[in-house]
């Protein structure tokens, strides 16, 4: 469903454009915060837009960043926010940046023994979580984290030996993001496995970061992850004194964004109807990356040639992969109509190949609280 304020902005903004519903985002984040009895960090990689970060700030305990660039950006957007620094392949310069500014990074997620040695060589006090990569069968996952992410038991043992020689590094617990695209029940099964494993390695209550991975269904924009069931399950799993932390990204911001463009041409080729749109997957890479049809709403605004029935929506790029939705039935779509693609608030503009063919970049608009 397209909120009224978003519809108005979609029709008034010059295409292509992104429209973000900050009021809707705040309400969604508040509901997540209410449901989840754990520390809630937002994974900035999903969408690092500064206005989105500001809208989320009252509802989260911190922000997870995964590069030196994200670290600098989030520090500038949210001065004083608690930050967790994750991601593989951190350089010496990135690790040093964790200690820059008025306050160091709250937690550093260590991905390998070499990364831990690099961190120890800085001889700065830091609180760390060791990221583990466990062989867990996550039924229904859309993505499983492979070898570059985290450590197995052998590497973890080497890290524990290194920590014994570097008392300025404080081991606070473990981090494990093993899979993405899971509903509440299988995600809780993964959490139970991670918690049992972490408890066998750590002495006494500790911090266990369970990552994100909450399912987002692009086929049904109205269907949401069951945060209430997930929160109840976490409450049952947590032991006294333990600190549990989750780091959702896509499931927080996907629903707050729309990619808005217009129809430049309508044609029929070899029995297939096509609507050629301004822009394309260089602005919204999500459907090409995940292999789905991006949900959309047609806003009648033109009086040019039109078609009805199954239609494939494509962009302006010189590649047959520039497809936003394939063979989706519409009542009518015509030249000049506005098309608003929903669920474009995460892994959309920020992961797209912006400069391919050098088309103009979309403008960005916000509705909701100033």
C-alpha positions as CSV (number, residue, x, y, z in Angstrom):
1,X,0.0,0.0,0.0
2,X,1.3,3.4,-1.0
3,X,1.0,5.9,1.9
4,X,-0.8,9.2,0.8
5,X,2.2,11.4,1.6
6,X,4.5,9.1,-0.5
7,X,2.0,9.1,-3.4
8,X,1.9,12.9,-3.4
9,X,5.7,13.2,-3.4
10,X,6.0,10.5,-6.0
11,X,3.7,12.5,-8.3
12,X,5.4,15.8,-7.7
13,X,9.1,14.8,-7.7
14,X,10.9,14.9,-11.0
15,X,11.8,11.3,-11.9
16,X,13.9,9.4,-11.2
17,X,13.8,9.8,-7.4
18,X,13.9,8.0,-4.1
19,X,11.2,8.8,-1.6
20,X,11.7,7.8,2.1
21,X,8.9,7.6,4.6
22,X,10.6,8.6,7.8
23,X,7.4,8.6,9.9
24,X,6.7,5.0,8.8
25,X,10.3,4.0,9.5
26,X,10.2,5.4,13.0
27,X,6.9,3.6,13.8
28,X,8.3,0.3,12.4
29,X,11.6,0.6,14.4
30,X,9.7,1.5,17.6
31,X,7.6,-1.7,17.2
32,X,10.8,-3.8,16.7
33,X,12.3,-2.1,19.8
34,X,9.3,-3.0,21.8
35,X,9.2,-6.6,20.7
36,X,12.9,-7.6,21.1
37,X,14.4,-8.1,24.6
38,X,17.9,-7.6,23.3
39,X,20.3,-4.8,22.4
40,X,19.2,-3.6,19.0
41,X,21.9,-2.3,16.6
42,X,21.1,-1.2,13.0
43,X,23.3,-2.6,10.2
44,X,24.2,0.6,8.4
45,X,25.1,-1.4,5.2
46,X,21.4,-1.8,4.5
47,X,21.0,1.9,4.0
48,X,23.4,4.5,5.4
49,X,21.3,7.6,4.4
50,X,22.0,10.2,7.1
51,X,18.3,11.1,7.5
52,X,17.4,7.4,7.9
53,X,20.1,7.0,10.5
54,X,18.7,10.1,12.4
55,X,15.2,8.7,12.2
56,X,16.4,5.3,13.7
57,X,18.6,6.8,16.4
58,X,15.8,7.1,19.1
59,X,14.9,3.4,18.6
60,X,18.3,1.6,18.5
61,X,21.1,1.0,21.0
62,X,23.8,1.5,18.4
63,X,24.9,1.1,14.7
64,X,27.0,-1.6,13.1
65,X,29.5,-0.5,10.5
66,X,31.6,-2.6,8.2
67,X,34.2,-0.4,6.8
68,X,36.3,2.7,7.5
69,X,34.1,4.7,5.2
70,X,30.9,3.6,7.0
71,X,32.6,4.3,10.3
72,X,33.4,7.9,9.3
73,X,30.0,8.5,7.8
74,X,28.0,7.2,10.7
75,X,30.2,9.1,13.2
76,X,29.5,12.3,11.3
77,X,25.7,11.6,11.0
78,X,25.3,10.4,14.6
79,X,28.0,11.9,16.8
80,X,28.3,10.0,20.0
81,X,26.4,6.9,18.8
82,X,27.5,3.5,20.1
83,X,29.2,1.7,17.1
84,X,30.2,-1.9,16.5
85,X,32.8,-2.3,13.8
86,X,32.5,-5.6,11.8
87,X,33.3,-6.9,8.4
88,X,36.2,-9.0,7.0
89,X,39.6,-7.7,5.8
90,X,39.9,-4.7,8.1
91,X,43.1,-2.8,7.3
92,X,45.5,-1.4,9.9
93,X,44.3,2.1,9.0
94,X,40.6,1.1,9.5
95,X,41.4,-0.5,12.9
96,X,43.3,2.6,14.0
97,X,40.3,4.7,12.9
98,X,38.2,2.8,15.5
99,X,40.1,4.8,18.2
100,X,39.8,8.2,16.5
101,X,37.4,10.9,17.6
102,X,36.0,11.7,21.0
103,X,35.1,8.1,21.8
104,X,36.4,4.7,20.6
105,X,34.2,2.2,18.8
106,X,32.1,0.4,21.4
107,X,32.8,-3.2,20.1
108,X,35.2,-4.5,17.4
109,X,34.1,-7.8,15.8
110,X,37.3,-9.7,15.1
111,X,37.2,-11.9,12.0
112,X,40.5,-13.8,12.1
113,X,43.7,-14.3,14.1
114,X,45.6,-12.0,11.7
115,X,43.1,-9.3,12.3
116,X,43.4,-9.7,16.0
117,X,47.2,-9.5,15.7
118,X,46.8,-6.2,13.8
119,X,44.5,-4.9,16.5
120,X,46.8,-6.0,19.3
121,X,49.8,-4.2,17.6
122,X,48.0,-0.9,18.1
123,X,48.3,-1.4,21.9
124,X,45.1,0.4,22.5
125,X,42.4,-0.8,25.0
126,X,39.4,-2.2,23.1
127,X,36.4,-4.4,23.7
128,X,36.2,-7.2,21.2
129,X,33.8,-10.0,20.1
130,X,35.2,-12.9,18.2
131,X,33.1,-13.7,15.1
132,X,32.5,-17.4,14.6
133,X,31.5,-19.3,11.5
134,X,29.6,-22.4,12.6
135,X,28.4,-25.3,10.3
136,X,24.7,-24.8,11.0
137,X,22.0,-26.0,8.6
138,X,19.6,-23.0,8.3
139,X,16.6,-24.3,6.4
140,X,15.1,-21.8,4.1
141,X,18.0,-19.3,4.2
142,X,18.3,-17.1,1.1
143,X,22.0,-16.6,1.9
144,X,24.5,-18.5,4.0
145,X,27.7,-16.8,5.2
146,X,30.7,-18.7,3.9
147,X,34.4,-19.0,4.8
148,X,35.5,-15.4,4.6
149,X,33.2,-14.5,7.4
150,X,34.3,-15.4,10.9
151,X,36.3,-18.3,12.3
152,X,36.1,-22.0,12.9
153,X,37.1,-23.6,16.2
154,X,40.8,-23.9,15.3
155,X,41.2,-20.2,14.5
156,X,39.1,-19.3,17.5
157,X,41.5,-21.2,19.8
158,X,44.4,-19.3,18.3
159,X,42.6,-16.0,19.0
160,X,42.1,-17.0,22.7
161,X,45.9,-17.6,22.9
162,X,46.6,-14.2,21.4
163,X,44.2,-12.5,23.8
164,X,46.1,-14.0,26.7
165,X,49.2,-12.1,25.5
166,X,47.4,-8.8,24.9
167,X,45.6,-7.8,28.1
168,X,44.7,-4.4,26.7
169,X,42.1,-6.3,24.5
170,X,39.1,-7.3,26.5
171,X,37.1,-10.3,25.2
172,X,33.4,-9.5,25.8
173,X,31.9,-12.4,23.9
174,X,31.1,-13.7,20.4
175,X,29.4,-12.7,17.2
176,X,27.7,-15.0,14.8
177,X,25.7,-14.0,11.7
178,X,25.3,-17.3,9.9
179,X,22.4,-16.8,7.4
180,X,19.9,-14.4,6.0
181,X,16.3,-14.5,4.9
182,X,15.0,-16.6,7.8
183,X,11.6,-16.5,9.4
184,X,11.4,-16.2,13.2
185,X,11.2,-20.0,14.0
186,X,14.3,-21.1,12.0
187,X,16.2,-17.9,13.1
188,X,15.5,-18.9,16.7
189,X,16.8,-22.4,16.0
190,X,20.1,-20.9,14.7
191,X,20.2,-18.6,17.8
192,X,19.8,-21.6,20.1
193,X,22.7,-23.4,18.4
194,X,24.9,-20.3,18.5
195,X,24.2,-19.7,22.2
196,X,24.9,-23.3,23.2
197,X,28.2,-23.2,21.3
198,X,29.2,-19.8,22.7
199,X,28.5,-20.9,26.3
200,X,30.8,-23.9,25.8
201,X,33.7,-21.5,25.0
202,X,33.1,-18.6,27.4
203,X,33.3,-18.5,31.1
204,X,30.2,-17.1,32.8
205,X,27.7,-14.6,31.4
206,X,28.9,-12.9,28.3
207,X,27.8,-11.0,25.2
208,X,26.5,-12.9,22.2
209,X,25.7,-11.0,19.1
210,X,23.3,-13.0,16.9
211,X,23.5,-10.8,13.9
212,X,20.6,-10.1,11.6
213,X,19.1,-12.2,8.8
214,X,15.4,-11.6,9.3
215,X,13.3,-12.5,6.3
216,X,11.9,-9.9,3.9
217,X,9.4,-11.1,1.4
218,X,9.5,-9.1,-1.8
219,X,6.6,-11.1,-3.2
220,X,4.3,-9.8,-0.5
221,X,5.1,-6.3,0.8
222,X,2.4,-6.6,3.5
223,X,4.0,-9.6,5.1
224,X,6.5,-8.8,7.8
225,X,8.9,-10.8,10.0
226,X,7.3,-11.9,13.2
227,X,9.2,-9.7,15.6
228,X,6.9,-10.6,18.5
229,X,7.6,-14.4,18.2
230,X,11.3,-13.8,17.7
231,X,11.4,-11.6,20.8
232,X,9.6,-14.1,22.9
233,X,11.9,-16.8,21.8
234,X,15.0,-14.8,22.6
235,X,13.6,-14.1,26.1
236,X,13.2,-17.8,26.6
237,X,16.8,-18.6,25.4
238,X,18.6,-15.9,27.3
239,X,20.3,-16.8,30.6
240,X,20.6,-14.5,33.6
241,X,23.4,-12.0,33.1
242,X,23.8,-12.6,29.4
243,X,23.7,-9.7,27.0
244,X,22.1,-10.6,23.6
245,X,22.4,-8.3,20.7
246,X,20.9,-8.4,17.2
247,X,21.9,-6.4,14.1
248,X,19.0,-6.2,11.6
249,X,19.3,-4.1,8.5
250,X,17.1,-5.0,5.5
251,X,14.1,-5.9,7.8
252,X,14.3,-2.5,9.4
253,X,14.5,-0.1,6.4
254,X,13.3,-2.1,3.3
255,X,9.7,-0.9,3.7
256,X,10.4,2.8,4.1
257,X,11.7,3.5,0.6
258,X,10.3,3.8,-2.9
259,X,12.1,4.2,-6.2
260,X,10.0,6.5,-8.4
261,X,10.4,6.8,-12.1
262,X,8.3,7.3,-15.2
263,X,7.5,5.4,-18.4
264,X,9.4,6.5,-21.5
265,X,8.2,3.9,-24.0
266,X,5.8,1.0,-24.3
267,X,6.3,-1.6,-27.0
268,X,5.6,-5.2,-27.9
269,X,8.4,-7.5,-29.2
270,X,7.9,-11.1,-30.1
271,X,4.7,-11.3,-28.2
272,X,6.0,-9.7,-24.9
273,X,4.9,-6.2,-23.7
274,X,7.7,-4.0,-22.4
275,X,7.5,-0.7,-20.5
276,X,10.8,1.2,-20.8
277,X,11.4,3.3,-17.7
278,X,13.7,6.2,-17.0
279,X,16.6,4.9,-14.9
280,X,16.8,1.2,-14.2
281,X,18.8,-1.3,-12.2
282,X,21.8,1.1,-12.0
283,X,19.5,3.0,-9.5
284,X,17.7,0.0,-8.0
285,X,19.9,-3.1,-8.2
286,X,17.9,-5.2,-5.7
287,X,15.7,-7.2,-8.2
288,X,18.6,-8.0,-10.4
289,X,20.8,-9.0,-7.4
290,X,18.1,-11.1,-5.7
291,X,16.3,-12.4,-8.8
292,X,12.8,-11.2,-8.0
293,X,10.2,-8.9,-9.4
294,X,10.3,-5.6,-7.5
295,X,6.7,-4.8,-6.3
296,X,5.4,-1.6,-7.8
297,X,2.4,0.7,-8.1
298,X,1.4,2.4,-11.4
299,X,0.3,6.0,-10.9
300,X,-1.6,7.1,-14.0
301,X,-0.1,10.4,-15.1
302,X,0.2,10.2,-18.9
303,X,-2.0,9.9,-21.9
304,X,0.4,8.2,-24.3
305,X,0.4,4.7,-25.7
306,X,-0.5,2.0,-23.1
307,X,-0.8,-1.7,-22.7
308,X,-2.6,-4.0,-20.2
309,X,-2.0,-7.6,-19.1
310,X,1.4,-9.1,-18.5
311,X,4.2,-6.5,-18.9
312,X,8.0,-6.5,-18.3
313,X,9.4,-3.3,-16.7
314,X,12.9,-2.5,-17.9
315,X,15.3,0.4,-17.6
316,X,17.5,2.4,-20.0
317,X,20.7,0.3,-19.7
318,X,22.2,-1.5,-22.7
319,X,21.9,-4.9,-21.2
320,X,19.1,-7.5,-21.1
321,X,19.7,-7.8,-17.4
322,X,18.2,-4.4,-16.7
323,X,14.8,-5.8,-15.6
324,X,12.9,-4.5,-12.6
325,X,9.9,-6.8,-12.9
326,X,9.0,-9.5,-15.4
327,X,5.6,-10.4,-16.9
328,X,3.6,-8.8,-14.1
329,X,-0.1,-8.2,-14.9
330,X,-1.2,-4.6,-14.8
331,X,-4.6,-3.0,-15.7
332,X,-2.8,-0.5,-17.9
333,X,0.5,1.2,-18.1
334,X,1.2,4.1,-20.5
335,X,3.9,6.5,-21.6
336,X,4.1,9.3,-19.0
337,X,2.7,7.2,-16.1
338,X,4.7,7.2,-12.8
339,X,5.8,3.9,-11.4
340,X,6.6,3.7,-7.7
341,X,8.7,0.6,-6.8
342,X,8.1,-0.4,-3.1
343,X,10.5,-2.0,-0.7
344,X,13.4,0.1,-1.9
345,X,14.6,1.2,1.5
346,X,17.4,-1.3,1.8
347,X,20.2,-2.6,-0.4
348,X,18.9,-0.5,-3.2
349,X,20.5,2.8,-4.2
350,X,23.6,2.2,-2.1
351,X,24.5,-1.2,-3.8
352,X,23.7,-0.1,-7.4
353,X,26.2,0.6,-10.1
354,X,25.5,4.3,-10.3
355,X,27.8,5.4,-13.1
356,X,27.0,2.8,-15.7
357,X,26.1,4.7,-18.9
358,X,26.3,7.9,-16.8
359,X,22.5,8.6,-16.6
360,X,21.4,11.3,-14.2
361,X,21.3,10.1,-10.6
362,X,17.9,10.1,-8.8
363,X,17.0,12.9,-6.4
364,X,16.1,12.0,-2.8
365,X,13.0,13.1,-1.0
366,X,11.7,12.6,2.5
367,X,8.2,12.6,4.0
368,X,7.4,12.6,7.7
369,X,9.1,14.4,10.6
370,X,11.4,17.2,9.7
